[in-house]
Amino acid sequence: AGLAYDVPTRYSLSTDYTSDNHTLADHMWDSLSLDSMVIAPTIEWAEAMGLPDSWDFPWDPTRKIYFVKVYHQLHCLKNIRRAFKQLLSGEASPISFGHVEHCLDTLRQDLMCRAEDTPMPSLQLVNGAGEGQIRQCKNFEKLVAWTKHPDRDACYRRLSDYRPPSRSIDRYAFCAPDSEHFATMTRYFEYYGYPDVIED
């Protein structure tokens, strides 16, 4: 997407995502949409970017599907949090320990690859490094818009953050009526049936 680090953002150790109001915290985490996780650029664009080969986009063989890294990271964070909450409550979890380990190692690899080296101030709290520091961040809304541009839109919705659909292709059932892929997608789902609703 080529986004610049040009959004001044205050770093805080306490946000609505860590609120003592668990209903609010759950809402914040649940509202983190992963629907922009997949893009479907043309083969030519992918080759020009030096990307490895990937799966064909189901509605157009001249396009490939690629997962946008930050959404996989958020998927992992959401699943780790859900598994941890379910462990604390004694609730049965659909998230396997193997998936949690995969997510932890994915985040480890990503953090060590980026090796963020910003010096963080610490005045009072032993564990308070960085509180109130202004960071330069990317504009996340611009990333969402970039993934949904017609040149890349994969007609993708996650359906559930914690349970896979019965058919992977069901996640690609959301082309807009003005999409060049709408007719092909519609023919497929009219024949094979539309996705089921998945409850988290």
For each residue, the residues with C-beta under 8 A, 3 or more apart:
1: 142 143 146 147
2:
3: 138 139 142 143 146
4: 138
5: 136 137 138
6: 136 138 139
7: 136 137 138 139
8: 134 135 136 137
9: 134 135 136 137
10: 132 133 134 135
11: 120 130 131 132 133 134 135
12: 15 131 132
13: 125 127 128 130 131
14: 18
15: 12 18 19 28
16: 19 24 25 28
17: 25 28 29
18: 14 15 25
19: 15 16 22 24 25 28
20:
21: 24 25
22: 19 25 26
23: 26 27
24: 16 19 21 27 28
25: 16 17 18 19 21 22 28 29
26: 22 23 29 30
27: 23 24 30 31
28: 15 16 17 19 24 25 31 32
29: 17 25 26 32 78 81
30: 26 27 161 200
31: 27 28
32: 28 29 74 78
33: 36 158
34: 37 71 74 75 78 158 161
35: 156 157 158
36: 33 68 71 143 144 147 148 156
37: 34 67 68 71 72 75 156 158
38: 65 66 67 68 147 154 156 171 172
39: 65 66 68 147 152 153 154
40: 57 60 63 64 65 66 152 153 154 155
41: 45 46 49 63 64 66 151 152
42: 45 46 62 63 151
43: 46 47 62 63 64
44: 47 48
45: 41 42 48 49 151
46: 41 42 43 49 51 54 64 66
47: 43 44 50 51
48: 44 45
49: 41 45 46
50: 47
51: 46 47 54 64 66
52:
53: 64
54: 46 51 64 65 66
55: 64 65
56: 61 63 64 65
57: 40 60 61 63 64 65 154 172 181
58: 169 172 185 188
59: 155 172 175 181 184 185 188
60: 40 57 63 180 181 184
61: 56 57
62: 42 43
63: 40 41 42 43 56 57 60
64: 40 41 43 46 51 53 54 55 56 57
65: 38 39 40 54 55 56 57 154
66: 38 39 40 41 46 51 54
67: 37 38 71 72
68: 36 37 38 39 71 72 143 147
69: 72 73 110
70: 73 74 143
71: 34 36 37 67 68 74 75
72: 37 67 68 69 75 76 106
73: 69 70 76 77 106 107 110
74: 32 34 70 71 77 78
75: 34 37 71 72 78 79 103 161
76: 72 73 79 80 102 103 104 106 107
77: 73 74 80 81 103 107
78: 29 32 34 74 75 81 82 161 162
79: 75 76 82 83 95 99 100 103 161 162
80: 76 77 83 84 100 103 104
81: 29 77 78 84 85
82: 78 79 85 86 93 95 161 162
83: 79 80 86 87 93 95 97 99 100
84: 80 81 87 88
85: 81 82 88 89 91
86: 82 83 89 90 91 92 93 95
87: 83 84 90 93
88: 84 85
89: 85 86
90: 86 87
91: 85 86
92: 86
93: 82 83 86 87
94: 162 163
95: 79 82 83 86 99 100 162
96: 99 100
97: 83 100 101
98: 101 102
99: 79 83 95 96 102 103
100: 79 80 83 95 96 97 103 104
101: 97 98 104 105
102: 76 98 99 105 106
103: 75 76 77 79 80 99 100 106 107
104: 76 80 100 101 107 108
105: 101 102 108 109
106: 72 73 76 102 103 109 110
107: 73 76 77 103 104 110 111
108: 104 105 111 112
109: 105 106 112 113
110: 69 73 106 107 113 114
111: 107 108 114 115 116
112: 108 109 115
113: 109 110
114: 110 111
115: 111 112
116: 111
117:
118: 135
119:
120: 11 129 130 133
121: 129 130 133
122: 125 126 128 129 130 131
123: 128 131
124: 128
125: 13 122 128 131
126: 122
127: 13
128: 13 122 123 124 125 131
129: 120 121 122
130: 11 13 120 121 122 133
131: 11 12 13 122 123 125 128
132: 10 11 12
133: 10 11 120 121 130
134: 8 9 10 11
135: 8 9 10 11 118
136: 5 6 7 8 9
137: 5 7 8 9 140
138: 3 4 5 6 7 142 143
139: 3 6 7 142 143
140: 137 143 144
141: 144 145
142: 1 3 138 139 145 146
143: 1 3 36 68 70 138 139 140 146 147
144: 36 140 141 147 148
145: 141 142 148 149
146: 1 3 142 143 149 152
147: 1 36 38 39 68 143 144 152 153 154
148: 36 144 145 152 153
149: 145 146 152 153
150: 153 179 180
151: 41 42 45
152: 39 40 41 146 147 148 149
153: 39 40 147 148 149 150 175 176 179
154: 38 39 40 57 65 147 172
155: 40 59 172 173 174 175 176 179 181 185
156: 35 36 37 38 171 172 174
157: 35 171 173 174
158: 33 34 35 37 161 171
159: 165 170 171 195 198
160: 163 164 165 198 199 200
161: 30 34 75 78 79 82 158 200
162: 78 79 82 94 95 200
163: 94 160 198 200
164: 160 168
165: 159 160 168 170 171 195 196 198
166: 170 196
167: 170 195
168: 164 165 171
169: 58 172 173 188
170: 159 165 166 167 173 194 195 196
171: 38 156 157 158 159 165 168 195
172: 38 57 58 59 154 155 156 169 175 185
173: 155 157 169 170 185 189 194 195
174: 155 156 157
175: 59 153 155 172 179 181 182 185 186
176: 153 155 179 182
177: 182
178: 182
179: 150 153 155 175 176 182 185
180: 60 150
181: 57 59 60 155 175 184 185
182: 175 176 177 178 179 185 186
183: 186 187
184: 59 60 181 187 188
185: 58 59 155 172 173 175 179 181 182 188 189
186: 175 182 183 189 190
187: 183 184 190 191
188: 58 59 169 184 185 191 192
189: 173 185 186 192 193 194 195
190: 186 187
191: 187 188
192: 188 189
193: 189
194: 170 173 189
195: 159 165 167 170 171 173 189
196: 165 166 170
197:
198: 159 160 163 165
199: 160
200: 30 160 161 162 163
